[in-house]
Amino acid sequence: MAVIDEYLAVRVLRGERWPEGLPDTENVVLPTSRHWRLLQALHAPGNGQLSRILAPLSPAAVDALRFPHPEILQVLDPRPLLDEAAQLAARHRGGWLIAETLAAGVQHGHALWFGTERNVGPVIARAADNLGITVHVVA
């Protein structure tokens, strides 16, 4: 299972060429908090990087992001991650997005996949190192 960020999710759901470096897996999963970020940017676009990436999408691509087909992208159920995410937030000082992402990484293969280096950030980088999670950036 490959836990990805919202930037890779957009690339996967737009039907682009499979991002080089991302394992060829049928189980690509997105933490709920990262899906929430996509939905926020779709429904209330701003000036940020995510809004700019989503702006040119066709109505079909927007629907694919809003309601991802589970054979292409699964959105993780956050309930099994909650306790571990709360522990990780307490230990590493991250908010829900960071804590859920780390908990997903621990529970699903000890690897996280990001579409841009800036999404990793110092808290995830430090915590991932402490937790034995490999962080991959697929440009």
Buried (B, 14 or more C-beta within 10 A) or exposed (E): BBBBBBBBBBBBBBEEEBBEEBEEEEBBBBBBBBBBBBEEBBEEEEEEEBBEBBEEBEEEBBEBBEEBEEEEBBBBEBEEBBEBBBEBBEEBEBEBBBBBBBBBBBBBBEBBBBBBEEBBBEBBEEBBEEBEBEBBBBE
